Amino acid sequence: MELLSQYGLFLAKVVTIVLAIGALAVLTFGVTQRKRPRKGELQVMNLGEQYREMQNEMRDTCMSDAERKLDWLRSGRKKRTKLPLKKRKCVPNAAMRKW
């Protein structure tokens, strides 16, 4: 009877170790699968900041130096506020012709 109880205890230890190793293998496999981009997966990127910067650059090319400085000073204190500037016809420069 003692032999049977020792064999049962040995079997319980082996099963515990095998289950622990299996659980670690499943966890590492799951983590590596999550990091890889899957086929057909879409990635969403916020392009708002990039377009906002492009808009500011285009607007700045139409402003005189005084208007640009005034706009820069105001944007540092608050978010950009619309200034009552006189309407001007904007002629695109070489940098804007790239687009």
Secondary structure, DSSP 8 states (H G I E B T S, - for coil): -HHHHHHHHHHHHHHHHHHHHHHHHHHHHHHHHHHS--TT-------HHHHHHHHHHHHHHTS-HHHHHHHHHHHHHSS--------------HHHHT-
